[in-house]
């Protein structure tokens, strides 16, 4: 019977896998491989990722009231902070395709059987906490610049943002703060979820490995972050519908980024 564990693997040890140095060409190759995974069985992936655009549309509708208008952009941009969680099933499909196993979509929904599930939940919870923190910081920043009074209408809100000095200050400072949040999430998630799908090492090892991979490959990871940001921006127009295609491609490519940056697990030879 599998023991319940979160911080470390089932053997109670924290793994420290080796990190490979990669280049920009490797990032583009990972993106190509991700597209190939998507092209292999696209209907499965569209089915999985419809949850993402639907959830985005719900968030936009929920924030349409005047009281929530200041959070509309933070919600849309910050939604990318929890994108790695939405792509977990895609990593499993890419793993199975790499091993020549059955890649039908039900396998992406059977992660509840994974021994690493507690660790996956722990890292996902961390991203959700960061997402909430981003919303709180964005709201506090808006109140500091514009005051606590909500905008009278969408038109008034838009004019206040684009035609006033306070609005441009909010745009500049808000995006700078958002960039910091994005860098934090990218560094702790670029390989952590794929790693937990691939091997049961615990949340600490997964996050630590992801950070080390980022530090060893700062330029390639930054380039990958720009690709993800551009893809999510394009996919969000209109109303997040394009994410049903962009998300699976990026999700599969993330798996291949992991395979390129992290040394494979060494299996003990039977005696």
Secondary structure, DSSP 8 states (H G I E B T S, - for coil): -----SSS-TTS------B----HHHHHHHHHHHHHHHHHTHHHHHHHHHHHHHHHHHHHHHTTSGGGGGGHHHHHHHGGGGHHHHTHHHHHHHHHHHTT----GGGGG-GGG-TTHHHHHHHHHHHHHHHHHHHHHHHHHHHHHH-SS--SSHHHHHHHHHSSHHHHHHHHHHHHHHHHHHHHHHHHHTTHHHHHHH----HHHHHHHHHHHHHHTHHHHHHHHHHHHHHHHHHTTTTTTTHHHHHHHHHHHHHHHHHHHB---------
